[in-house]
Amino acid sequence: MDYFIELFCSGITRGAIYALIALGYTMVYGIIGLINFAHGEIYMIGAFTSFIVATVLSIYGFPLLAIIVVAGVAAAVWSSAYGFTIEKIAYKPLRHAPRLSPLISAIGMSIFLQNYVLLAQTSDFLPFPELIPDFAFMEPIAHIVGSSDLVILITTTVVMIILTFVIKFTRIGKAMRATAQDRTMAMLVGINVNNVISATFIIGSALAAIGGMLIASHIGQINFYIGFIAGIKAFTAAVLGGIGSIPGAVLGSLVLGLTESFATGYVSSDYEDVFAFALLVLILIFKPSGLLGKDETQKV
Amino acid sequence: MLKLENVQAGYGSIIALKGVSLNIEQGEIITLIGANGAGKSTTLMTISGVVKSRSGKILFNGSEIQDKGSDEIVRMGICQVPEGRHIFPQLSVQENLDMGAFLRKDKGGVKKDLEYVFDLFPILAQRRHQDGGTLSGGEQQMLAMSRALMARPQLLLLDEPSMGLAPLVIKQIFEIIKEINESSNTTIFLVEQNANQALQVAHRAYVIENGEITLSGDARELLTNEKVQKAYLGI
């Protein structure tokens, strides 16, 4: 039973990280109908930024909590700047082009960013400092749930609550929902759609960066390629849950995380991806719009 | 109030407007009639800044607006109810109305206008918490018009408000259009395929064919114009 709970907890942790990345995919898709394939790289850049900041701060002997906060904020801000800029130079000029063009541009951006970090940081795995200490109160259950699992779970939950609040009640959140549902009409009620799109990229990038820092600290090493794999998985999770749906992205991520964790635990870690993608195929066969995706209905 | 001078616009290689000029005065109801694909909706979208004009000038209260963003144009007081109504389907009736007042900061005024539109269309008050997508066609048209009124526009652009509605509902919608014009002195630019109804409610009218204005004049006169009768009134 302990083993089951352990797998369950590690699955939820995985899912939480996927969710932080998947939200960026699903929000951007909801607003401009684009799969932003460079999103995984944003997450990777977030991990590197927090790595650099955390390393520098720990050399100067800052307390751990200060390091986590500063590194997290720095990663979020820096990744957001990347997300914002990518949209402006790679997607905005193609907004009225056929749908395939921005998609190709996104793939190009992804390859560019990977290679740019490869050149700057080499392909070696860099040891990521362990930011989250083992809490004393976690001692009795440490063999089942680690302290960093707990921190990841709490952070993700808090971030989700803030995001839900922003989207439901703030001005920019309402503008985002309106733009996602009908962009022309959003323009006609006076919403500046360019600002909404920028805000979406900024929010999505910040979430991915926080995910990048948490998982890097959890696993303990990073290199230029981590964004690609995490990006594909998070994209799968977003499709699984119903791309464009925010609760769908979270649910899809948790389902994917749990599936992978149980597949690893009960079968073999070699089969983790097999189960993950088999699940995706099954769901797409029986519910093509994803778990919580809405079938498009329109009244004329 | 609004003046179009030789406005050209289009989509990609298609030229939809080949130099449209027209003039709308404060307090008028002006209608633009024409067949499918004549350029009626493009005219409205160009005024709203959703479609960018390629040449020509659009003047609103004396200032050029053809290069302004759609949000700035709404801020200046031009609101559009687009063809097909474009209700936000997953927002409630109330939220749809709130979106109409997106740029307004005067909470008291917004509240008063909310009462005003519920007064015009009592059914919307009943449906207040229902999703916009679940309303009937007529109710959606009422909601779309109310949403535009929530911005308290000086100039209201209406694109095919009668499309796909039952005759009784059409009659009601046109009565309300008249009432909006008379009670709050809102200038109305009405695009219609239903030329008969439109000409009865409007003061003046323009006829558009293949992206060009071919005829204009007093609405009553156009009702009796032989060419208009033949082409648009089916007489």
Interface residues (C-beta under 8 A of the other chain):
Chain A: R171 K174 A175 R177 A178 Q181 D182 T184 M185 A186 M187 L188 V189 G190 I191 N192 V193 K294 T297 Q298 K299 V300
Chain B: S48 G49 V50 G69 S70 D71 V74 R75 C79 Q80 P82 G84 H86 I87 F88 P89 Q90 L91 E95 D98 M99 G100 F102 L103 G133 G137 Q140 R147 A151 G164
